[in-house]
Amino acid sequence: MRSPHRHSLLVPALLCAFALLLLAARPTEASGDGEHGNHGATDTGISAQVARLYEDAAVATQQYEAGRREAEAQRGRAERYEALLDRERRDIAVLHEDLGRIARAQYRSGGGLPLTAQMMVADDPDELMRGQRAVWQADLALNNAIDKSRRAEARLAADEAKAEAAWQAQERRNTELADLKKGIEEKLQAAQWQLQGQADASVAAGSCRGAVGLDQPRMDFTSAWVAPLETYTLSAEFGSGGARWANRHTGQDFAVPIGTPVRAVGAGRVVKVSCGGAFGIEAVIAHTGGYYTQYAHLAAAAVNQGEQVSIGQWIGQSGSTGNSTGPHLHFEVRLTPQMGSAVDPVKWLSAREVSLR
């Protein structure tokens, strides 16, 4: 397996708040070839629900990550407060030692006697008074310093408590966001498999439903070609061997979860949408220059045969229909609409300045 290529999972419009919900659109009418059927709004609803839940999961993930970063920053602030508090406590301990030395010195020099008695026995009472004033001044300065330090310690302790309380609140918010994210992911997983179940039923019946309605993202591409997915991991490559293929692999596989929006790599016309067979639900698009692109193993198609599509337009949702061992998109580039004319899709896209990694 080749290395993953990480893009932003959803287009900028998907970064909106949770209140931005996708509108459930009606299934389009079946194409005139009789191959498509309309299975009702339920099919379209689950496809739109999966797309919406992808948006919600992306927003929840962003909020969770932002909360986690804020919690780490809050922890750092609390640790800085604690370090400052420790330094202040050490300073106070030094001041207390100085106070003890002064008290002991006063006692050895007669500090244990009343001041009047010390003056009576002193050889020079004036010198005694000057020394006593110096001691008073030293005591006053020391007491002021101790009071100042104690006030600072109390202030820092209060700040530390505030920081700790804020950090705990952030942790609670982080937990709430994690629970929200988990709930959305569980709903998404359930909806994904419901979508896949409907797709498998369509393939088994050999009758595709009409194109499901998906709200298209705002498209503002500066190039004429794009990758068929925004987020993916490359798996089986063109020309590789495998027990599931008669000869060699005829396309490039992209490992993605069920329901991931699949987009047209370029503008063109849909020449085929079908169900059944090895490719399950598939769509084939004709492009200028005589090339065709195929998108196979879909869980749902969002286009009908004969429809014109633009670059980057959502044409379906990935799945695991047909001859597939797990959710992925099988992408081919062909010289004809049929099998047997495939070219290396990675090189083909690279020649059009689209790099797959």
BAZADO-114470 format. One record per residue (C-alpha): residue number from 1; residue in three letters; x, y, z. Coordinates in pm, 1 decimal, decimal comma. Each point is the difference from the previous one (the first is absolute). Last residue first. Layout:
! BAZADO-114470
rec nr=NUM&rest=ala&east=X&north=Y&up=Z
...
END
This chain:
! BAZADO-114470
rec nr=357&rest=arg&east=49,1&north=1031,3&up=-340,0
rec nr=356&rest=leu&east=-213,9&north=94,7&up=-299,3
rec nr=355&rest=ser&east=113,1&north=306,7&up=-192,5
rec nr=354&rest=val&east=-236,5&north=178,2&up=-237,3
rec nr=353&rest=glu&east=195,3&north=209,4&up=-251,2
rec nr=352&rest=arg&east=-180,5&north=-138,4&up=-306,3
rec nr=351&rest=ala&east=288,4&north=-232,3&up=-86,7
rec nr=350&rest=ser&east=-18,5&north=-112,9&up=362,0
rec nr=349&rest=leu&east=-365,0&north=-94,4&up=-55,0
rec nr=348&rest=trp&east=90,8&north=-234,5&up=-283,5
rec nr=347&rest=lys&east=303,1&north=-133,5&up=185,1
rec nr=346&rest=val&east=-215,4&north=-91,0&up=300,8
rec nr=345&rest=pro&east=-280,8&north=-131,2&up=-221,0
rec nr=344&rest=asp&east=223,6&north=-252,5&up=-183,6
rec nr=343&rest=val&east=-195,1&north=-75,5&up=-317,1
rec nr=342&rest=ala&east=-309,2&north=-215,9&up=-39,6
rec nr=341&rest=ser&east=-125,1&north=-120,0&up=-339,1
rec nr=340&rest=gly&east=-128,7&north=-346,0&up=91,2
rec nr=339&rest=met&east=-320,5&north=100,0&up=173,1
rec nr=338&rest=gln&east=-257,5&north=206,0&up=-184,3
rec nr=337&rest=pro&east=-55,4&north=375,4&up=-26,1
rec nr=336&rest=thr&east=302,5&north=29,5&up=-229,7
rec nr=335&rest=leu&east=352,0&north=140,2&up=44,4
rec nr=334&rest=arg&east=-20,7&north=-68,1&up=371,4
rec nr=333&rest=val&east=92,2&north=158,3&up=333,8
rec nr=332&rest=glu&east=-99,1&north=-206,2&up=302,4
rec nr=331&rest=phe&east=-84,9&north=66,6&up=364,0
rec nr=330&rest=his&east=-101,0&north=-272,4&up=245,6
rec nr=329&rest=leu&east=-123,7&north=176,3&up=313,6
rec nr=328&rest=his&east=28,6&north=-178,9&up=331,1
rec nr=327&rest=pro&east=-198,2&north=-170,4&up=275,7
rec nr=326&rest=gly&east=107,9&north=-361,1&up=46,1
rec nr=325&rest=thr&east=48,8&north=-331,6&up=-175,6
rec nr=324&rest=ser&east=-160,2&north=108,7&up=-326,4
rec nr=323&rest=asn&east=-141,1&north=-187,9&up=-298,9
rec nr=322&rest=gly&east=-328,8&north=188,1&up=-8,1
rec nr=321&rest=thr&east=-86,4&north=267,0&up=252,2
rec nr=320&rest=ser&east=241,2&north=134,2&up=261,4
rec nr=319&rest=gly&east=-83,6&north=365,9&up=29,2
rec nr=318&rest=ser&east=97,7&north=347,6&up=-115,1
rec nr=317&rest=gln&east=-262,0&north=266,0&up=-51,8
rec nr=316&rest=gly&east=-105,1&north=143,9&up=-333,3
rec nr=315&rest=ile&east=48,3&north=261,1&up=-269,7
rec nr=314&rest=trp&east=105,4&north=291,4&up=219,1
rec nr=313&rest=gln&east=113,1&north=268,8&up=-240,7
rec nr=312&rest=gly&east=374,7&north=65,1&up=2,3
rec nr=311&rest=ile&east=14,2&north=110,0&up=-361,4
rec nr=310&rest=ser&east=-346,5&north=38,6&up=-149,5
rec nr=309&rest=val&east=-254,6&north=-263,2&up=-94,7
rec nr=308&rest=gln&east=-238,4&north=-36,4&up=-293,5
rec nr=307&rest=glu&east=-266,5&north=-266,1&up=47,5
rec nr=306&rest=gly&east=-58,5&north=-265,7&up=-264,9
rec nr=305&rest=gln&east=-21,5&north=-283,8&up=251,8
rec nr=304&rest=asn&east=-102,4&north=120,0&up=341,7
rec nr=303&rest=val&east=211,2&north=152,9&up=274,9
rec nr=302&rest=ala&east=28,9&north=-38,4&up=379,8
rec nr=301&rest=ala&east=84,3&north=-369,4&up=-4,1
rec nr=300&rest=ala&east=-9,7&north=-193,2&up=326,1
rec nr=299&rest=ala&east=209,7&north=-253,9&up=188,7
rec nr=298&rest=leu&east=260,9&north=7,0&up=-274,8
rec nr=297&rest=his&east=216,2&north=-299,3&up=-93,4
rec nr=296&rest=ala&east=114,8&north=182,7&up=-317,3
rec nr=295&rest=tyr&east=88,6&north=343,9&up=-136,5
rec nr=294&rest=gln&east=103,0&north=-15,1&up=-367,8
rec nr=293&rest=thr&east=168,8&north=273,0&up=-202,0
rec nr=292&rest=tyr&east=-18,0&north=30,4&up=-377,4
rec nr=291&rest=tyr&east=245,6&north=162,0&up=-240,6
rec nr=290&rest=gly&east=-62,1&north=127,0&up=-352,2
rec nr=289&rest=gly&east=161,4&north=340,2&up=33,8
rec nr=288&rest=thr&east=-295,6&north=154,0&up=175,9
rec nr=287&rest=his&east=-138,8&north=-214,8&up=275,5
rec nr=286&rest=ala&east=-248,8&north=-289,5&up=9,1
rec nr=285&rest=ile&east=-115,5&north=-107,0&up=346,8
rec nr=284&rest=val&east=-64,2&north=-353,9&up=123,6
rec nr=283&rest=ala&east=-196,1&north=-75,6&up=316,6
rec nr=282&rest=glu&east=-1,4&north=-316,5&up=208,9
rec nr=281&rest=ile&east=-212,9&north=-193,4&up=247,9
rec nr=280&rest=gly&east=146,0&north=-347,3&up=32,1
rec nr=279&rest=phe&east=324,2&north=-24,0&up=-198,5
rec nr=278&rest=ala&east=1,8&north=-378,8&up=-27,4
rec nr=277&rest=gly&east=-350,3&north=-18,0&up=-135,8
rec nr=276&rest=gly&east=-308,3&north=179,8&up=119,9
rec nr=275&rest=cys&east=-103,3&north=362,8&up=-21,9
rec nr=274&rest=ser&east=37,4&north=256,2&up=-277,0
rec nr=273&rest=val&east=57,6&north=363,9&up=-78,6
rec nr=272&rest=lys&east=147,2&north=62,3&up=-344,1
rec nr=271&rest=val&east=78,0&north=283,8&up=-240,2
rec nr=270&rest=val&east=17,5&north=282,0&up=254,5
rec nr=269&rest=arg&east=118,9&north=308,3&up=-187,9
rec nr=268&rest=gly&east=315,8&north=200,0&up=67,4
rec nr=267&rest=ala&east=184,2&north=241,7&up=225,9
rec nr=266&rest=gly&east=296,1&north=-135,9&up=193,0
rec nr=265&rest=val&east=98,8&north=-232,0&up=281,7
rec nr=264&rest=ala&east=-366,9&north=-51,6&up=82,8
rec nr=263&rest=arg&east=-45,9&north=-24,0&up=375,3
rec nr=262&rest=val&east=-54,3&north=-279,7&up=248,0
rec nr=261&rest=pro&east=-150,3&north=98,6&up=336,2
rec nr=260&rest=thr&east=95,1&north=-248,4&up=275,5
rec nr=259&rest=gly&east=-304,5&north=-214,0&up=75,9
rec nr=258&rest=ile&east=187,0&north=-310,0&up=110,1
rec nr=257&rest=pro&east=347,9&north=77,5&up=129,5
rec nr=256&rest=val&east=294,5&north=51,2&up=-237,8
rec nr=255&rest=ala&east=270,1&north=-224,0&up=-149,4
rec nr=254&rest=phe&east=74,9&north=134,2&up=-347,7
rec nr=253&rest=asp&east=61,7&north=-259,9&up=-270,0
rec nr=252&rest=gln&east=174,8&north=77,3&up=-327,5
rec nr=251&rest=gly&east=-113,6&north=-177,7&up=-314,8
rec nr=250&rest=thr&east=27,9&north=-306,4&up=-220,2
rec nr=249&rest=his&east=146,7&north=-244,9&up=248,8
rec nr=248&rest=arg&east=166,5&north=-277,9&up=-194,6
rec nr=247&rest=asn&east=-132,3&north=-324,3&up=-144,5
rec nr=246&rest=ala&east=-327,5&north=-151,1&up=120,5
rec nr=245&rest=trp&east=-10,7&north=219,4&up=309,5
rec nr=244&rest=arg&east=-98,3&north=-111,1&up=351,8
rec nr=243&rest=ala&east=304,7&north=-219,7&up=48,3
rec nr=242&rest=gly&east=232,1&north=296,2&up=-36,3
rec nr=241&rest=gly&east=263,1&north=154,0&up=-220,9
rec nr=240&rest=ser&east=85,9&north=368,1&up=-31,5
rec nr=239&rest=gly&east=-40,9&north=177,1&up=-334,2
rec nr=238&rest=phe&east=-156,6&north=315,8&up=145,4
rec nr=237&rest=glu&east=45,9&north=19,6&up=372,4
rec nr=236&rest=ala&east=-186,2&north=-154,1&up=293,5
rec nr=235&rest=ser&east=-8,7&north=237,5&up=298,7
rec nr=234&rest=leu&east=26,9&north=379,5&up=1,9
rec nr=233&rest=thr&east=-131,5&north=156,9&up=317,7
rec nr=232&rest=tyr&east=-259,3&north=271,8&up=-43,3
rec nr=231&rest=thr&east=-126,1&north=345,5&up=77,4
rec nr=230&rest=glu&east=-126,4&north=238,1&up=-269,5
rec nr=229&rest=leu&east=-113,0&north=-265,4&up=-243,9
rec nr=228&rest=pro&east=-3,1&north=-38,2&up=-380,4
rec nr=227&rest=ala&east=318,5&north=207,4&up=-31,0
rec nr=226&rest=val&east=-39,7&north=326,1&up=-191,1
rec nr=225&rest=trp&east=13,0&north=121,2&up=-360,2
rec nr=224&rest=ala&east=-58,6&north=329,6&up=-183,9
rec nr=223&rest=ser&east=192,6&north=212,9&up=249,0
rec nr=222&rest=thr&east=-92,3&north=301,2&up=211,7
rec nr=221&rest=phe&east=-289,4&north=-174,3&up=168,7
rec nr=220&rest=asp&east=-271,0&north=196,9&up=174,5
rec nr=219&rest=met&east=-277,7&north=-244,3&up=78,8
rec nr=218&rest=arg&east=-254,3&north=76,1&up=269,8
rec nr=217&rest=pro&east=-111,8&north=-332,1&up=137,7
rec nr=216&rest=gln&east=-284,8&north=-191,5&up=-162,2
rec nr=215&rest=asp&east=-297,2&north=-88,6&up=214,2
rec nr=214&rest=leu&east=-59,1&north=-366,7&up=-66,8
rec nr=213&rest=gly&east=-306,9&north=-148,1&up=-165,9
rec nr=212&rest=val&east=20,1&north=-366,3&up=-88,7
rec nr=211&rest=ala&east=0,0&north=-86,0&up=-368,6
rec nr=210&rest=gly&east=-273,5&north=-244,1&up=-83,7
rec nr=209&rest=arg&east=5,1&north=-348,7&up=145,7
rec nr=208&rest=cys&east=204,4&north=-259,9&up=-177,6
rec nr=207&rest=ser&east=-155,5&north=-333,1&up=-96,2
rec nr=206&rest=gly&east=210,3&north=-316,5&up=-5,7
rec nr=205&rest=ala&east=-203,0&north=-138,0&up=289,0
rec nr=204&rest=ala&east=313,8&north=-112,4&up=182,1
rec nr=203&rest=val&east=165,0&north=332,1&up=-85,2
rec nr=202&rest=ser&east=-295,5&north=197,4&up=135,6
rec nr=201&rest=ala&east=-6,5&north=-209,3&up=318,6
rec nr=200&rest=asp&east=373,2&north=52,2&up=45,7
rec nr=199&rest=ala&east=-49,5&north=376,9&up=-32,0
rec nr=198&rest=gln&east=-278,3&north=-2,5&up=259,3
rec nr=197&rest=gly&east=225,0&north=-190,2&up=237,9
rec nr=196&rest=gln&east=288,2&north=239,4&up=-68,2
rec nr=195&rest=leu&east=-218,4&north=296,5&up=92,6
rec nr=194&rest=gln&east=-108,0&north=-173,8&up=320,6
rec nr=193&rest=trp&east=365,3&north=-79,5&up=62,4
rec nr=192&rest=gln&east=96,3&north=364,6&up=-32,0
rec nr=191&rest=ala&east=-294,0&north=118,2&up=210,5
rec nr=190&rest=ala&east=109,3&north=-218,7&up=291,5
rec nr=189&rest=gln&east=359,2&north=119,2&up=-31,7
rec nr=188&rest=leu&east=-108,7&north=362,6&up=-19,1
rec nr=187&rest=lys&east=-218,5&north=-34,1&up=307,6
rec nr=186&rest=glu&east=294,4&north=-147,7&up=189,9
rec nr=185&rest=glu&east=227,4&north=276,6&up=-127,8
rec nr=184&rest=ile&east=-249,2&north=264,1&up=109,3
rec nr=183&rest=gly&east=-20,3&north=-148,3&up=347,4
rec nr=182&rest=lys&east=378,0&north=-22,2&up=28,3
rec nr=181&rest=lys&east=39,7&north=365,0&up=-98,2
rec nr=180&rest=leu&east=-259,6&north=105,2&up=255,9
rec nr=179&rest=asp&east=168,2&north=-208,1&up=267,6
rec nr=178&rest=ala&east=337,3&north=153,3&up=-89,3
rec nr=177&rest=leu&east=-154,4&north=347,7&up=8,7
rec nr=176&rest=glu&east=-145,7&north=-65,5&up=344,0
rec nr=175&rest=thr&east=333,1&north=-133,2&up=121,2
rec nr=174&rest=asn&east=178,4&north=308,1&up=-133,0
rec nr=173&rest=arg&east=-253,7&north=221,0&up=173,6
rec nr=172&rest=arg&east=68,9&north=-180,8&up=325,9
rec nr=171&rest=glu&east=373,4&north=36,6&up=-57,6
rec nr=170&rest=gln&east=-43,5&north=370,1&up=-69,2
rec nr=169&rest=ala&east=-191,2&north=39,1&up=324,2
rec nr=168&rest=gln&east=283,2&north=-181,4&up=177,3
rec nr=167&rest=trp&east=250,8&north=236,2&up=-160,9
rec nr=166&rest=ala&east=-202,2&north=303,1&up=103,9
rec nr=165&rest=ala&east=-21,2&north=-127,3&up=357,1
rec nr=164&rest=glu&east=373,4&north=-65,6&up=4,0
rec nr=163&rest=ala&east=74,2&north=347,2&up=-134,6
rec nr=162&rest=lys&east=-229,9&north=158,7&up=253,9
rec nr=161&rest=ala&east=158,0&north=-201,4&up=281,0
rec nr=160&rest=glu&east=344,8&north=104,5&up=-120,1
rec nr=159&rest=asp&east=-108,0&north=360,2&up=-8,5
rec nr=158&rest=ala&east=-128,6&north=-28,5&up=355,9
rec nr=157&rest=ala&east=327,3&north=-160,5&up=109,4
rec nr=156&rest=leu&east=188,4&north=277,0&up=-179,0
rec nr=155&rest=arg&east=-195,4&north=267,7&up=182,9
rec nr=154&rest=ala&east=47,5&north=-173,5&up=334,9
rec nr=153&rest=glu&east=371,0&north=-37,7&up=-65,1
rec nr=152&rest=ala&east=29,8&north=362,2&up=-104,4
rec nr=151&rest=arg&east=-178,1&north=108,4&up=314,4
rec nr=150&rest=arg&east=232,4&north=-220,3&up=201,4
rec nr=149&rest=ser&east=300,4&north=144,7&up=-176,2
rec nr=148&rest=lys&east=-110,4&north=355,0&up=70,6
rec nr=147&rest=asp&east=-68,9&north=-82,4&up=363,9
rec nr=146&rest=ile&east=343,8&north=-161,2&up=30,2
rec nr=145&rest=ala&east=168,7&north=296,3&up=-165,2
rec nr=144&rest=asn&east=-182,5&north=240,6&up=228,8
rec nr=143&rest=asn&east=96,9&north=-209,0&up=300,8
rec nr=142&rest=leu&east=362,8&north=2,9&up=-110,7
rec nr=141&rest=ala&east=2,0&north=372,7&up=-54,7
rec nr=140&rest=leu&east=-158,1&north=57,9&up=338,0
rec nr=139&rest=asp&east=240,2&north=-239,1&up=173,7
rec nr=138&rest=ala&east=297,7&north=171,2&up=-163,1
rec nr=137&rest=gln&east=-133,6&north=339,4&up=102,9
rec nr=136&rest=trp&east=-54,1&north=-118,9&up=355,2
rec nr=135&rest=val&east=350,6&north=-151,0&up=8,5
rec nr=134&rest=ala&east=150,3&north=324,0&up=-125,9
rec nr=133&rest=arg&east=-197,2&north=191,3&up=262,7
rec nr=132&rest=gln&east=138,7&north=-232,9&up=269,2
rec nr=131&rest=gly&east=354,1&north=59,7&up=-117,6
rec nr=130&rest=arg&east=-50,1&north=374,6&up=21,0
rec nr=129&rest=met&east=-158,2&north=-38,9&up=342,5
rec nr=128&rest=leu&east=292,9&north=-209,1&up=127,3
rec nr=127&rest=glu&east=250,7&north=253,3&up=-131,1
rec nr=126&rest=asp&east=-185,9&north=271,6&up=190,3
rec nr=125&rest=pro&east=-4,1&north=-216,5&up=316,8
rec nr=124&rest=asp&east=381,7&north=-34,6&up=-2,8
rec nr=123&rest=asp&east=134,7&north=-228,9&up=276,3
rec nr=122&rest=ala&east=-333,5&north=-186,3&up=8,1
rec nr=121&rest=val&east=-127,4&north=-136,6&up=331,3
rec nr=120&rest=met&east=-283,4&north=250,2&up=39,9
rec nr=119&rest=met&east=-81,1&north=14,0&up=-375,4
rec nr=118&rest=gln&east=-37,1&north=-380,7&up=-19,5
rec nr=117&rest=ala&east=-234,1&north=9,4&up=298,9
rec nr=116&rest=thr&east=-222,4&north=256,8&up=-169,6
rec nr=115&rest=leu&east=-4,3&north=-206,4&up=-327,5
rec nr=114&rest=pro&east=-124,5&north=-305,9&up=183,3
rec nr=113&rest=leu&east=253,9&north=-281,6&up=4,8
rec nr=112&rest=gly&east=-10,1&north=-299,2&up=-242,2
rec nr=111&rest=gly&east=150,3&north=211,9&up=-277,4
rec nr=110&rest=gly&east=314,7&north=9,5&up=198,2
rec nr=109&rest=ser&east=248,3&north=-50,8&up=-280,2
rec nr=108&rest=arg&east=-57,2&north=-375,8&up=-20,0
rec nr=107&rest=tyr&east=-379,9&north=52,3&up=-22,1
rec nr=106&rest=gln&east=30,4&north=260,9&up=-270,8
rec nr=105&rest=ala&east=226,7&north=-227,4&up=-206,3
rec nr=104&rest=arg&east=-248,0&north=-287,0&up=30,7
rec nr=103&rest=ala&east=-286,4&north=221,2&up=-117,0
rec nr=102&rest=ile&east=202,7&north=131,0&up=-292,5
rec nr=101&rest=arg&east=100,7&north=-351,5&up=-104,2
rec nr=100&rest=gly&east=-360,9&north=-117,0&up=14,7
rec nr=99&rest=leu&east=-117,3&north=290,7&up=-212,7
rec nr=98&rest=asp&east=263,7&north=-82,7&up=-260,9
rec nr=97&rest=glu&east=-120,6&north=-359,7&up=-8,6
rec nr=96&rest=his&east=-356,7&north=121,6&up=-49,3
rec nr=95&rest=leu&east=110,9&north=217,4&up=-288,8
rec nr=94&rest=val&east=167,3&north=-298,5&up=-166,9
rec nr=93&rest=ala&east=-319,0&north=-206,7&up=41,4
rec nr=92&rest=ile&east=-200,5&north=282,8&up=-156,1
rec nr=91&rest=asp&east=226,3&north=0,2&up=-304,6
rec nr=90&rest=arg&east=-44,1&north=-376,8&up=-36,9
rec nr=89&rest=arg&east=-376,5&north=42,1&up=17,8
rec nr=88&rest=glu&east=12,3&north=267,1&up=-268,6
rec nr=87&rest=arg&east=196,1&north=-231,6&up=-228,1
rec nr=86&rest=asp&east=-252,0&north=-278,6&up=52,4
rec nr=85&rest=leu&east=-287,2&north=235,0&up=-85,6
rec nr=84&rest=leu&east=166,3&north=95,8&up=-326,1
rec nr=83&rest=ala&east=34,6&north=-368,2&up=-91,4
rec nr=82&rest=glu&east=-366,2&north=-60,3&up=85,3
rec nr=81&rest=tyr&east=-114,7&north=292,3&up=-213,0
rec nr=80&rest=arg&east=208,0&north=-128,4&up=-290,6
rec nr=79&rest=glu&east=-157,4&north=-344,4&up=40,5
rec nr=78&rest=ala&east=-348,3&north=150,7&up=-6,3
rec nr=77&rest=arg&east=82,2&north=189,5&up=-320,4
rec nr=76&rest=gly&east=128,3&north=-317,5&up=-163,7
rec nr=75&rest=arg&east=-314,6&north=-188,6&up=98,1
rec nr=74&rest=gln&east=-211,1&north=272,8&up=-156,9
rec nr=73&rest=ala&east=199,5&north=-30,7&up=-323,2
rec nr=72&rest=glu&east=-55,0&north=-376,4&up=1,6
rec nr=71&rest=ala&east=-372,1&north=49,5&up=60,3
rec nr=70&rest=glu&east=-14,0&north=252,9&up=-285,0
rec nr=69&rest=arg&east=161,8&north=-250,5&up=-236,0
rec nr=68&rest=arg&east=-250,1&north=-269,0&up=102,3
rec nr=67&rest=gly&east=-290,7&north=237,5&up=-48,6
rec nr=66&rest=ala&east=119,3&north=90,6&up=-350,9
rec nr=65&rest=glu&east=41,6&north=-370,1&up=-80,0
rec nr=64&rest=tyr&east=-351,6&north=-75,1&up=122,7
rec nr=63&rest=gln&east=-145,3&north=290,1&up=-196,1
rec nr=62&rest=gln&east=172,8&north=-114,9&up=-318,5
rec nr=61&rest=thr&east=-112,1&north=-358,7&up=53,3
rec nr=60&rest=ala&east=-357,8&north=110,2&up=61,9
rec nr=59&rest=val&east=3,5&north=202,7&up=-323,7
rec nr=58&rest=ala&east=132,9&north=-296,2&up=-198,8
rec nr=57&rest=ala&east=-248,3&north=-238,6&up=160,9
rec nr=56&rest=asp&east=-286,8&north=235,8&up=-81,3
rec nr=55&rest=glu&east=106,9&north=24,4&up=-364,0
rec nr=54&rest=tyr&east=33,3&north=-377,4&up=-33,7
rec nr=53&rest=leu&east=-337,5&north=-26,9&up=170,7
rec nr=52&rest=arg&east=-150,6&north=218,8&up=-271,6
rec nr=51&rest=ala&east=138,8&north=-219,6&up=-278,3
rec nr=50&rest=val&east=-129,8&north=-312,0&up=173,7
rec nr=49&rest=gln&east=-338,9&north=161,7&up=49,6
rec nr=48&rest=ala&east=-14,5&north=103,1&up=-364,4
rec nr=47&rest=ser&east=53,2&north=-360,3&up=-106,2
rec nr=46&rest=ile&east=-250,9&north=-119,8&up=259,8
rec nr=45&rest=gly&east=-261,8&north=244,1&up=-122,6
rec nr=44&rest=thr&east=47,6&north=-80,1&up=-369,1
rec nr=43&rest=asp&east=-75,0&north=-363,4&up=64,4
rec nr=42&rest=thr&east=-298,6&north=85,8&up=218,3
rec nr=41&rest=ala&east=-135,4&north=247,4&up=-255,2
rec nr=40&rest=gly&east=-114,3&north=-268,2&up=-240,0
rec nr=39&rest=his&east=147,0&north=-300,4&up=-177,7
rec nr=38&rest=asn&east=2,7&north=165,1&up=-341,3
rec nr=37&rest=gly&east=122,6&north=-244,7&up=-263,9
rec nr=36&rest=his&east=288,3&north=6,1&up=-240,4
rec nr=35&rest=glu&east=83,1&north=-229,4&up=-288,5
rec nr=34&rest=gly&east=-295,0&north=99,7&up=-214,3
rec nr=33&rest=asp&east=227,0&north=178,9&up=-246,3
rec nr=32&rest=gly&east=-195,4&north=322,5&up=42,3
rec nr=31&rest=ser&east=163,7&north=105,5&up=317,0
rec nr=30&rest=ala&east=-184,2&north=-32,7&up=326,9
rec nr=29&rest=glu&east=-136,4&north=316,5&up=154,5
rec nr=28&rest=thr&east=206,3&north=178,7&up=257,8
rec nr=27&rest=pro&east=-29,6&north=-92,5&up=364,0
rec nr=26&rest=arg&east=-130,7&north=292,9&up=202,7
rec nr=25&rest=ala&east=240,4&north=212,8&up=205,4
rec nr=24&rest=ala&east=56,0&north=-14,6&up=373,6
rec nr=23&rest=leu&east=139,3&north=333,2&up=100,9
rec nr=22&rest=leu&east=342,8&north=-19,6&up=160,6
rec nr=21&rest=leu&east=21,1&north=146,4&up=348,6
rec nr=20&rest=leu&east=177,0&north=313,6&up=115,1
rec nr=19&rest=ala&east=-97,0&north=5,2&up=366,6
rec nr=18&rest=phe&east=317,9&north=-189,5&up=82,1
rec nr=17&rest=ala&east=201,1&north=313,0&up=-71,7
rec nr=16&rest=cys&east=174,6&north=54,0&up=-333,1
rec nr=15&rest=leu&east=328,4&north=-171,6&up=-92,1
rec nr=14&rest=leu&east=-175,4&north=-202,3&up=-272,0
rec nr=13&rest=ala&east=-10,7&north=303,2&up=-226,8
rec nr=12&rest=pro&east=380,6&north=-8,6&up=-5,1
rec nr=11&rest=val&east=-5,4&north=-333,3&up=-188,1
rec nr=10&rest=leu&east=14,5&north=-320,7&up=198,7
rec nr=9&rest=leu&east=264,7&north=-245,4&up=107,5
rec nr=8&rest=ser&east=286,3&north=251,8&up=-23,1
rec nr=7&rest=his&east=264,0&north=-190,7&up=-188,1
rec nr=6&rest=arg&east=211,3&north=-288,6&up=110,5
rec nr=5&rest=his&east=172,7&north=-225,1&up=-248,6
rec nr=4&rest=pro&east=74,4&north=-335,1&up=155,2
rec nr=3&rest=ser&east=319,1&north=-189,5&up=-83,4
rec nr=2&rest=arg&east=-19,9&north=-286,4&up=-242,5
rec nr=1&rest=met&east=-129,5&north=-339,5&up=83,1
END
